[in-house]
Amino acid sequence: MEAGKKSSSRCWWVSLVCLLLLTQMKSAVAQDYSTLDVREKLVVANKILAMEGLVGPFGHVSVRVEGEGKFRISDHRSPNEVTVDHIKEVEIEITPEAVEDQGLYREVFIHSCI
């Protein structure tokens, strides 16, 4: 399989895993995640991706803010270090200058295009 197709396929599977985990998920200790707000769910998603080895030290996950032209994503840090305070709300039309000013990932534009 070509490198680009393999990477694209893996990204699709990681996205699907996150979607499944964030909808009505329960942990081994039966904690109900459905009551968490979106920022807290993003923290959990980051921790799961890191724990399962599905991302490298600087992989990330985002969620769209419905109807507002924005999305939420953690700032530039390892997924296993993300807390609620690290979740940023980002305009879909973000500029490269704003990415640098906000300390976000350079590839944050991928999240604004999907």
C-alpha positions in Angstrom: 0.0 0.0 0.0 1.3 3.5 -0.8 2.4 5.6 2.2 -0.2 8.3 1.5 -3.1 5.7 1.3 -1.8 3.9 4.4 -1.7 7.2 6.4 -5.1 8.3 5.1 -6.6 4.9 6.0 -5.1 5.1 9.5 -6.4 8.6 10.0 -9.9 7.5 9.0 -9.7 4.6 11.5 -8.5 6.9 14.3 -11.3 9.3 13.6 -13.8 6.4 13.7 -12.4 5.1 17.0 -12.7 8.6 18.6 -16.2 9.0 17.4 -17.3 5.7 18.8 -15.5 6.3 22.1 -17.0 9.7 22.5 -20.6 8.6 22.0 -22.1 7.0 25.1 -18.8 5.5 26.3 -18.3 3.9 29.6 -15.0 3.1 31.3 -13.9 0.0 33.0 -15.0 1.6 36.3 -18.4 2.4 34.8 -18.0 6.2 34.8 -20.7 7.8 32.7 -18.9 10.1 30.2 -22.2 11.3 28.6 -22.5 14.0 31.3 -19.1 15.5 30.4 -18.9 18.7 28.4 -17.2 18.8 25.0 -13.9 20.0 26.4 -13.8 17.2 29.0 -14.6 14.7 26.3 -11.7 16.0 24.2 -9.4 15.5 27.1 -10.7 11.9 27.4 -10.2 11.3 23.7 -6.7 12.6 23.8 -5.9 10.3 26.7 -7.4 7.3 25.0 -5.5 7.9 21.8 -2.2 8.2 23.8 -3.0 5.2 25.9 -3.8 3.0 22.9 -0.7 4.2 21.0 -2.9 5.5 18.1 -1.0 8.8 17.9 2.6 9.9 18.4 3.7 12.3 21.0 2.0 15.2 19.3 -1.1 13.7 17.7 -4.4 15.3 18.4 -8.2 15.2 18.1 -10.7 18.0 17.5 -14.5 18.6 17.6 -16.6 21.1 15.7 -18.7 23.7 17.5 -22.1 23.2 15.7 -23.3 26.2 13.7 -20.5 28.6 14.8 -17.7 28.1 12.2 -15.3 27.0 15.0 -13.8 23.9 16.4 -12.1 22.9 19.7 -8.6 21.4 19.9 -5.8 21.2 22.4 -2.8 23.4 22.2 0.5 22.0 21.1 1.4 19.3 23.7 1.4 15.6 24.0 -2.1 14.0 24.1 -1.4 12.3 27.5 -0.7 15.8 29.0 -3.9 17.5 27.8 -6.3 19.0 30.4 -9.4 21.1 30.1 -7.3 24.2 30.4 -5.4 23.2 27.2 -8.5 23.1 25.0 -8.8 26.1 22.6 -11.7 27.3 20.5 -10.5 28.0 17.0 -12.1 29.7 14.0 -12.3 27.5 11.0 -10.9 30.4 8.9 -7.8 30.6 11.2 -4.7 32.2 9.7 -1.1 30.9 10.0 -0.3 33.9 12.2 -3.1 33.0 14.6 -2.0 29.4 14.7 1.5 30.5 15.9 0.1 33.2 18.3 -2.2 30.6 19.9 0.5 27.9 20.2 -1.4 25.4 18.1 -0.3 22.6 15.8 1.0 23.7 12.4 -1.3 21.1 10.8 -4.4 22.5 12.6 -5.6 23.4 9.1 -6.5 19.8 8.5 -9.1 20.0 11.2 -10.6 23.2 9.7 -11.0 21.6 6.3 -12.7 18.3 7.2 
